[in-house]
């Protein structure tokens, strides 16, 4: 499988470089950075974040609807089915994205058929394409996983034609990231997702690798969402992305953290309730708003400089014309 992957990458390098040189991506200067709150199904304190922050789309996890080995659905899935779908269950009128990100054991057991059943029953607007085990330093096994993910993605496209996939791009090398991205684009996908949380385990340079992978995707894609991000430092570091999917607001709350005066403060006396969860979410939303404002200021200054340079060039051209005549 690895030989097949390497051969395909080598044969596609020239065509992919040509395909990406112009790039299908859009102009990000005017793009609004978006927050994608992740909802923990079954935990009502995490429901309806749209009432507290600007979030027309939310994310729910398939992991919470299946057994630990991924081979079957569970009682929570049945409850949502009985409620008439995910929007009824959440009392939410916006778009819902179904996340395929889950532990390795569940990845191994989850079939295309079960994932398709979840997609159809929930009635989500979008779903992330299948997850895979692609670890740094394991190019051979990662290559096999990428091909499996692509096969499952095509199967889901056939089974669920009305639900729009968002490409979860995986790989342990830049070549694998680019290959997976291009194959998903060839299937017609335009929106993409990169799972950052995978790279929090290990030394600092691992996050630098993640940044390089994510930037590679963003340069070649129409839209990129960074999944599993919540701190101001990391949001700024990946500020070139279009969206940020977070569960930090409730994870921090469950560990007793509340953001106050520019830092996370822990207290054992904090009540883990809706107020705390949504307070933390509003703070994370403000990080993205600060990033957006900074980029708008940078754009304004760049446009002002461009205008001055153009005026200067026009004036110099007029002077030269007068001298020459």
ABEGO torsion letter per residue (X at the ends): XAAAAAAAAAAAAAAAAAAAAAEABBBAAABBBBBBBBBBBGBAAABGAAAABBBABBBBBAAAABBAAGABBBAAAAAAAAAGEAAAAAGBABBBBBBABBBAAAAAABBAAAAAAAAAAAGBABBBBBBBBBBBGBAAAAAAAAAAAAAAAAAAAAABAABBBBBBBBEABAAAAAAAAAAAAAAGBABBBBBAAAAABEBAAAAAAAAAAAAAAAAABABBBBBGBABAAAAAAAAABABBBBAAAAAAAAAGBBBBGGBBBBBAABBBBAAAAAAAAAAAAAAAAAAAAAAAAAAAAAAAAAAAAAAAAAAAAAAAAAAAX
